[in-house]
């Protein structure tokens, strides 16, 4: 991810980034802020690098959210899909990361892997 974009996002969300995160989006994910991150995509004029960074936070946070909560009626996931559809071409790499196409065993998959795989097969 672009360091300038990460700086903007860290400041905007007051994230506790130290600058040495290996997996920035996963380390700074916050299940309690997933909807805040989603709303920010609708209310800020992010450039493509910033959108990519925020989507990383969203997916990481949603993955963590699903570890502890149930997304009734897939409400949050549908909001994420709407954002993905607005700029589908920017998010290809990050979606492939979460899809874990090369893994078949459940214990190696993320909580959102099946959702991402299904979306990548059948985008709206």
C-alpha positions as CSV (number, residue, x, y, z in Angstrom):
1,X,0.0,0.0,0.0
2,X,1.1,3.5,-0.7
3,X,2.8,5.2,2.3
4,X,1.2,8.6,1.7
5,X,-2.3,7.0,1.6
6,X,-1.6,5.1,4.8
7,X,-0.5,8.4,6.5
8,X,-3.8,10.0,5.4
9,X,-5.9,7.1,6.6
10,X,-4.0,6.8,9.9
11,X,-4.6,10.4,10.6
12,X,-8.2,10.5,9.5
13,X,-9.2,7.5,11.7
14,X,-6.6,8.2,14.5
15,X,-5.2,4.7,14.1
16,X,-2.5,3.6,16.4
17,X,-0.1,2.9,13.5
18,X,3.6,2.8,14.4
19,X,4.8,2.7,10.8
20,X,6.4,-0.8,10.9
21,X,3.2,-2.8,10.4
22,X,3.7,-5.8,8.2
23,X,0.0,-6.3,7.5
24,X,-1.3,-2.8,8.1
25,X,-4.9,-3.5,7.3
26,X,-5.1,-6.6,9.4
27,X,-3.1,-5.2,12.4
28,X,-5.2,-2.0,12.5
29,X,-8.5,-3.7,11.7
30,X,-11.2,-3.0,14.3
31,X,-14.5,-5.0,14.3
32,X,-16.2,-2.2,16.3
33,X,-15.3,0.4,13.6
34,X,-16.2,-1.5,10.4
35,X,-19.3,0.6,9.8
36,X,-17.4,3.8,10.4
37,X,-14.8,2.7,7.8
38,X,-17.7,1.9,5.4
39,X,-19.3,5.3,6.0
40,X,-16.0,7.1,5.3
41,X,-15.9,5.6,1.8
42,X,-19.2,7.4,1.1
43,X,-18.3,10.7,2.8
44,X,-14.7,11.3,1.8
45,X,-13.1,12.1,-1.5
46,X,-10.4,9.5,-1.4
47,X,-7.9,8.9,-4.3
48,X,-7.5,5.3,-5.5
49,X,-4.6,4.5,-3.1
50,X,-6.6,5.8,-0.2
51,X,-9.7,3.8,-1.3
52,X,-7.6,0.7,-1.5
53,X,-6.2,1.3,2.1
54,X,-9.7,1.9,3.5
55,X,-11.0,-1.2,1.8
56,X,-8.2,-3.1,3.4
57,X,-9.4,-1.8,6.8
58,X,-13.0,-2.6,6.0
59,X,-12.2,-6.2,4.9
60,X,-9.9,-6.8,7.8
61,X,-12.4,-5.3,10.3
62,X,-15.3,-7.3,8.8
63,X,-13.3,-10.5,8.9
64,X,-12.7,-9.8,12.6
65,X,-16.4,-8.8,13.1
66,X,-17.5,-12.2,11.7
67,X,-15.4,-14.0,14.3
68,X,-17.5,-12.5,17.1
69,X,-20.8,-11.3,15.6
70,X,-23.4,-12.3,13.0
71,X,-24.1,-10.0,10.1
72,X,-27.9,-10.3,10.1
73,X,-29.3,-10.4,6.6
74,X,-25.7,-9.7,5.3
75,X,-26.4,-6.0,5.8
76,X,-22.8,-5.0,6.3
77,X,-21.5,-7.3,3.5
78,X,-24.0,-5.8,1.1
79,X,-22.7,-2.4,1.9
80,X,-19.2,-3.6,1.3
81,X,-20.3,-5.0,-2.1
82,X,-21.8,-1.7,-3.1
83,X,-18.4,0.0,-2.4
84,X,-16.6,-2.7,-4.3
85,X,-18.8,-2.3,-7.3
86,X,-18.1,1.4,-7.5
87,X,-14.4,0.8,-8.3
88,X,-14.1,-2.9,-8.9
89,X,-10.8,-2.6,-10.8
90,X,-8.9,-1.1,-7.9
91,X,-9.7,-3.9,-5.5
92,X,-8.7,-6.9,-7.5
93,X,-5.5,-7.7,-5.6
94,X,-6.9,-7.2,-2.1
95,X,-9.9,-9.4,-3.0
96,X,-7.7,-12.2,-4.3
97,X,-5.7,-12.0,-1.0
98,X,-8.8,-12.5,1.1
99,X,-10.2,-15.2,-1.3
100,X,-7.2,-17.5,-0.7
101,X,-7.8,-19.3,-3.9
102,X,-5.0,-21.8,-3.4
103,X,-6.3,-23.0,0.0
104,X,-9.1,-25.6,0.3
105,X,-8.9,-26.6,4.0
106,X,-11.2,-24.6,6.2
107,X,-8.6,-24.0,9.0
108,X,-6.5,-21.9,6.6
109,X,-9.3,-19.6,5.5
110,X,-10.4,-16.2,6.7
111,X,-13.9,-15.7,8.0
112,X,-14.7,-13.7,4.8
113,X,-13.0,-16.1,2.4
114,X,-16.2,-17.8,1.1
115,X,-18.0,-14.4,0.8
116,X,-15.2,-13.0,-1.2
117,X,-14.9,-16.1,-3.4
118,X,-18.6,-15.9,-4.2
119,X,-18.4,-12.2,-5.0
120,X,-15.4,-12.7,-7.3
121,X,-17.3,-15.4,-9.2
122,X,-20.6,-13.5,-9.4
123,X,-20.1,-9.7,-9.0
124,X,-23.3,-7.7,-9.1
